Amino acid sequence: MPPAKKRTRTYDPAKIRTAVLAQFAHVREAVGGLTEEQLAAPTRLGDWTVRELAAHFTMAVGAVARALEMAEPAGHELPLLDWPSGTAAESAGIADGTRELAASAEPPELFARATARIEKALAEAPGTRLIPTRSGGMTLADFLVTRTVELVVHTDDLNDALPGLDVPYDRQALAACTRLLADTLAVKAPGASTEVRIPPFAVVQCVEGPRHTRGTPPNVVETDPLTWIRLATGRVEWHAALDDAKVSASGERADLGRLLPLMG
């Protein structure tokens, strides 16, 4: 019997738009109250300070408006599940742009400008509209799903840099980020021998090997959404998460260390 075809996950475009705006608003509120000392604090992102990280949020969201101002691409070249694996190649250019943006204005001004631009852009453009990205054309609806990853991952970076800040996570944004990265793992390691559970948002099967048909799978990985996101983006290493009991893994095919991270 041939293996069952995996269904491509769909996202509600209206909910994703709302989630992007909500998460960006959470960050904007938090950053607006930071002191100069806090803005100068280091982050886990190389030599970036919180100031650069704050600017990067506005760059990530501003990319939506910038793309919509460009000519529509001729074709749909970049499927959503191909986006995470292509981010590492863009990192150098993004870092340079972030530093320039951080030096150009104070964070409250950057956030105010980005908010106005994205709200206007999203009010006028349909989700089916094709937009150019560094890696190829994709639909606006798909690109907005990638913005949930950018916002949630970097919200976690911000909370890590400033303990006690506790910027909240929009539930829909956290769910979309978790699901996209889980589906990316399933694409990178196709199969059905291992079940990866990230309650309450995602369950995927991956890794070649004997197919599980009923009962408890022989190979199971389970973790919480934020730990999964940190693993998938290289913020936490697989064995460190195991040692800290942040992830449980049972079965001979449950070691995901060789497959992670999924994006840089």
N, C-alpha and C positions, 0 to 999 in steps of 0.2 A: 504494500500500500504506500503511495507517495506521501511525503510529509504534508501536513495541513498548511495551507497558505496563511501567513500571518496578515491580519487586517491592519491597514494603516490607521493610526489613531487620528481622530478628528477633534478639532477644538472649536468651541463656540466663538465666532469672531467678536460678537458684542461683549461677551464676558472677558475676553482677552484684552480688548481695548480698555474696558473699565479697570481691569487688573493692572495694566501698565500705568495708567494715570493714577490709580490709588497708591501703588508702591512708590512711584516717583514723588507723590505728595507726602508720603511718610518720610522719605529721605529729605525732601526739601524742608519740612518742618524741623527735623532734627539738626540739619546742617546750619539752618538759619540762626540757631542759638549757640553755635560753637564759638569759643574764645580763640584768640590768636594762638595761644599756647596749644589748644586742642588741634587747631588746623595745622600746626607744625609737628604734630606727633607722627612717629613713624608708623608704617603699615607693614603687613607681611608681603606686600607687592614690590619687592626689590627696593629701590631708592625712593619710591613714592611716599609722600607725606599724606596726611588726611586731606590737605588742600588739593593735591593732584587727584586723589581718589574722588573728591567731591566734584571736581571739574569733569572727571570721566563719566560720572552719572549723566551730566548734561550733554556730553558728547554722544553717549549711547542712545539717549532718547532723541536728541537733536538729529541723529542720523535718519530718523523717520521723515522729518520735514525736509531735510536736505535731499533725500532720495526722491521724494514726491515732486520736488522742484525741477528734477532732471527729466530728460526725455524718457518715455516708456521704452524698455528694451524690446527687441524683436521677438524674443522667446523666453520661455520659462526654463532656465538652465540649472538652477540650484534647488533640489528637493530639500525640504526642511530637515530631514534626518542626515543630510550631508553637511549641514552647517557646522555642528560642533567640531568635527574633525578638521575643518579648515581654519579654525580661529588662530592656531599657533602661527601660521604663516603671516598673519596680519599684525602680530603683536608689536613688532618694531615700529611700524608706521603709526599705529594707534598710540604707542607710548610717546612718540615725538609730538603728535598732535595734542595729546593731553597736557603735556608740559606747557606748550604754547598757550593753550586755552586757559590753564590755571594762572598764567602770568598776565593774562589780558584783562581780567576783571575779578571782583570779589565774588565769592560763591553765591550770595543772595541775588546778585544781578544775573549771574549765569543761569541760575534756576528759574528766575522770573522770565527771562527771555526764552528758555527752552520750553517752559510750561505754555506760554502764549503760542509758540510756534506749533507745538504738537497738537494742542487743542484745536487750533484752526485747521491744521492739516487733516486731522482725523474726522473733523466735521464735514469735510468736502470730498474725501476719497473713499471709494468702495474697497472692500477687502480683496476683490478680484484684480485690482489694479496691479500690474507688474511694475516692480521698481528695480533699479540697478543696485547691486551690492559689490563689494570688492571681489567676491567669488562667483558672480553671475546673477542673472535676473531671477527674482522670486516674487511671489505674490505678497502684497501688503499684509494680508492676514497671517501668512507664515512668518514674515519678518517680525511682526509684533510678538509672536510666540518667542522668537529669539530674544526680544527685549525683556521678557520676563526672566530669562536666564541671566542676562546682564544685570538686571536690577536686583534679583534675589542673591546672586553670588556676591555682588559687591556690597549689598546691605550686610551680608555676613562678614565681609572684610572690614566694613566700617565698625560693626559691633565688636569685632575682634580687636581693632585698633584702639577703641575707646570703651573699655569695660564699664558697664553701668549705663551706657547710652541707651541700649535696648531699643533700637529702631524696630518697630513691628513689621511683620511680614503679612502682606495681603494673602489671604488663603488661596484665592484663585491663582495668583502669581506663583506662589509656592508650589501649588499642585501642577501647574503647567511646566514649570522648571523641572520638577522631579520627574514628571512623565517623559518629557523630551529626552532627558539624560538617560533614563531607564531604557527607552526605546532605542537610543543610540548604542547602548551596550548590546541589545539584542541583534542589532544590525552588524556590529563589529564581530560578535561571536555567535553566529547563527546556530541554532540547535534547540533541543528541548530536554536536555538531561538535567539542567539546573534551574531551579525556580528562585528568582530574586524578588523578595517581598519588601515593599517600602510603604507600610501602612501610614495613613489611610489612602494614599494616592495611587499607588502603582504596584502591579505584579507582572513580571515578564519572565519568559522562559528563554534560555540561551545555552550555549556551549554544546558542541557535538558530543554524541554519546547515546546510550540507550534511552529511548523515549519513555517518559513516565505516562501511564494511562489512568491509574486510579489510586486512591488512598494518599498517604503522605509521600511526597517525592523523596527519593533517596539523597538528593543534593539540594540543600536549601540555604539561602542567604537571606538574612533579615536585618534591617536597620531602620533608623528614623530618617525623615526627609533631609534634614540639614546635614547629618553625617554622610548620607548618600551623595549629596551635592558636593560636599568637601572631598570625598573620595574621587568623584567623577572629574573634579577640576584640579586635583593635585594639591589641595590645601591640607589634606591628611593622607598619610600612607596607609595602605591596607593592613600591614602587620601592627602598626600603632593603634589603629582602630580596634583590631582584635584584642590586643593587649589591654586596652582601656575598656573592654566590654561594650564598645559602641556599636559593634556589629557581631552577629552570631553566624557561624558557618558550619554546616554539617555535611559530610559526604566527601568522597575523593575528588569530585569535580566542583567543589564549592570554593576553591581558592581563586579569587578574582584578581589577585595581585598583579598577574602578568598582563591583564587587560586594562589596567587603570594607570594613569588617568585617561579620560576620554577626550578632554580638551585642555588646552594650556591657559 
